[in-house]
Amino acid sequence: MINEMKKIYSASFTDNEIKKITQFYQTPVGKKILEKSTELMQLGAHIGMKEAQAKQIKLTERIKPFLEKYGIKQ
């Protein structure tokens, strides 16, 4: 798994950039980001899901005439 991750990062970053990223994650702020990232991703996903659900209702309202016109059941 580590080798595969190395390939992914190497495709996106130079060796010098990877060194700087590694150094950053050894700082107090970098460590805090690592500590909080899972929670922040979950909160962000929740916000995204709420937004998508709200827009789904609007989308359904907009396509309802099309569905009715072509006899497509919901």
matplotlib code that plots the C-alpha trace (Angstrom):
import matplotlib.pyplot as plt

x = [0.0, 2.8, 4.4, 1.1, 0.6, 4.2, 3.3, 0.2, 2.0, 5.0, 2.7, 1.4, 4.3, 8.0, 10.4, 11.1, 7.3, 6.9, 9.7, 8.0, 4.6, 6.3, 7.9, 4.6, 2.8, 5.5, 4.6, 1.9, -0.6, 0.2, -0.4, -3.7, -4.8, -4.1, -6.0, -9.0, -9.2, -11.5, -14.0, -13.8, -14.4, -17.4, -18.9, -18.2, -19.8, -22.9, -23.2, -22.9, -25.5, -28.0, -27.4, -27.9, -31.1, -32.4, -31.6, -33.0, -36.5, -36.1, -34.8, -37.7, -40.1, -38.4, -38.3, -41.8, -43.5, -41.0, -41.6, -45.4, -45.2, -43.3, -45.2, -42.2, -43.2, -41.2]
y = [0.0, 2.4, 1.9, 2.6, 5.8, 6.9, 6.5, 8.6, 11.4, 11.3, 11.8, 15.0, 16.4, 16.9, 15.3, 18.8, 19.4, 16.0, 16.9, 20.2, 18.5, 16.0, 18.8, 20.6, 17.6, 17.5, 21.0, 21.6, 22.9, 20.0, 17.5, 19.3, 19.0, 15.3, 14.9, 16.9, 15.9, 12.9, 14.9, 17.9, 15.6, 14.0, 17.4, 18.6, 15.5, 16.1, 19.6, 18.4, 15.8, 18.3, 20.6, 17.8, 16.7, 20.3, 20.5, 17.1, 18.4, 21.4, 19.1, 16.7, 19.6, 20.8, 17.5, 16.4, 17.9, 16.0, 12.7, 13.2, 14.1, 10.9, 8.7, 7.9, 6.8, 8.2]
z = [0.0, 0.8, -2.6, -4.3, -2.3, -3.2, -6.9, -6.4, -4.6, -7.0, -9.9, -8.3, -6.4, -6.9, -4.4, -2.9, -2.5, -0.8, 1.6, 2.4, 2.9, 5.3, 7.2, 7.5, 9.0, 11.6, 12.8, 15.5, 12.8, 10.5, 13.4, 14.2, 10.6, 10.7, 14.0, 12.8, 9.1, 9.5, 11.6, 9.1, 6.1, 7.8, 8.6, 5.0, 3.6, 5.8, 4.6, 1.0, 1.5, 3.0, 0.0, -2.5, -0.8, -0.9, -4.6, -5.3, -4.4, -6.8, -9.5, -9.1, -9.4, -12.6, -14.4, -13.3, -16.4, -18.7, -16.8, -17.1, -20.8, -21.7, -19.2, -17.1, -13.6, -10.7]

ax = plt.figure().add_subplot(projection="3d")
ax.plot(x, y, z, "-o")
ax.set_aspect("equal")
plt.show()
